[in-house]
Amino acid sequence: METAIERNIDNKDRRRFLKLAGIAAAGGAITLSTACQSTSKKVPSIDHSLSENRFWKRVQEQFIIDPKQVYMNIGTTGAMPLRVLENYDQYNRVIARHPMGFMDEMDWDFGMNKQRELLGKQFGCTKDEIIFTRNTTDGLNTVLFGLPFERGDEILLSHHEHVSALSPLNILKDRFGVVLNEVEIPVLDLEESDQVVEAFKKQISHKSRAILFSHIPYKTGVRLPARDICKLARDNGLISIVDGAHCSGMIELDFREMGCDFYAASGHKWQCGPGATGILYIRNHGDNLPLLWPQNSCLYQFVSQPVHNDRSKISDISSLFGLRGQENYPALQAMLDACDLWEEIGRGRIEAYVCELSSYLKKRIKQAFGKSASLFSPDIPEFTSGLTSFNPFPDVSDQKKIEEFVDRLKKEMGYVIRFTEFNLRKGDPKSTYASRISTHLFHDQKQVDGVVEAMYHIWKTM
Ligand SMILES: Cc1ncc(COP(=O)(O)O)c(C=O)c1O
């Protein structure tokens, strides 16, 4: 089976790449120069003919996470699979030997056309609508500071947003007088998508300009009805901005189908690419394309200025936002390789696996902790994600207790999770705390049983 790096290099380029990487053909046998020798074990291939269990076991062999721990905090950052890691290492060696050679040898052109096209195909859009970013924060800042908000304009946001959105939003508030309207979304009583849509709908006024929400809020791990919220925004002439930090690599995404205007996502979390990689979708087709000013760009005079930044006349908006000086091309290519691997495994298959495992975890938590535990992530298929937030203690506002619980789980039992803090109801005088467990494609039911047993053990002694 060809690996991603091999597929990226056609025969002609392959010869040049091997030459550049220092791989010399001697007497017909290829030998790696010491600098390029791989130190890792053989990269396992993806084989769809295997039974379900063996298939996932093979996928799991792609990961080299320290076996002394069970890493369940992908929500903060993921882990690169072996194939991605090895390719990344090779790319860095190419660039170290030939600083100007990477673009040529890996078939990257100045506009990153081929790579944006590949990304677009995987996320339901065209190359003119998708860019590489450093992370979700970078994408959200690009959008929020690029939209021409004015004093008195109102942005609706859920009451469970991340600081990566809250920080630029609060700058807009202090700098330009933008009004932030936090909308309370249902948590413990969530049963239907309409409840979430209604919550936003009720708050729309003549001052509203945009709705910003996390597709999967990091605090509770609930999957919000993104398509319905974007439709609500569109029907009311509002701009939709989605924080999709936890979605790329976890669930299938089709930006056009979702109908959002902007979608910022991470490459380093569930997509398991290198650090400081992400993607940003900027809708560039259809009506009412929002005006967007670049805040961090180097091509304004070439792309936007000649047409007075008129969105309807800019054919490739992503070229304007994507190129920002010299890039970390090895990292971007390695993220593409991770995407490539996900496609090979099947994004639908990954989503089904992750959600099944997560639902299993929720059931096991309920069995183990019974009614005394608060489960903040509903076990309802349409709202399920790979994040599960729960608090096993009666006093959910006791921060020290949950901190100790999470700490001891790592130190004594080797399970790495985190805790989150939020207001269950908007304006609650006290914060609510939850432990948050991430389950991904490199976990299995045994590890889920393991974390539940370990949590139960710690809980019993507290
Ligand atoms: C909902 C949400 N948005 C944004 C971010 C920031 O992501 P990044 O580190 O990719 O900027 C996080 C990080 O955990 C998050 O949970």
The ligand as a Gaussian input file, in Angstrom:
#p B3LYP/6-31G(d) Opt

LIG

0 1
 C      -13.980000      25.289000      21.564000
 C      -12.536000      25.642000      21.366000
 N      -12.220000      26.627000      20.517000
 C      -10.945000      26.979000      20.277000
 C       -9.905000      26.338000      20.902000
 C       -8.507000      26.738000      20.592000
 O       -7.982000      25.816000      19.709000
 P       -6.549000      26.040000      19.052000
 O       -5.553000      25.650000      20.072000
 O       -6.539000      25.134000      17.858000
 O       -6.472000      27.465000      18.686000
 C      -10.181000      25.307000      21.811000
 C       -9.075000      24.624000      22.485000
 O       -9.219000      23.763000      23.292000
 C      -11.527000      24.956000      22.046000
 O      -11.855000      24.001000      22.899000

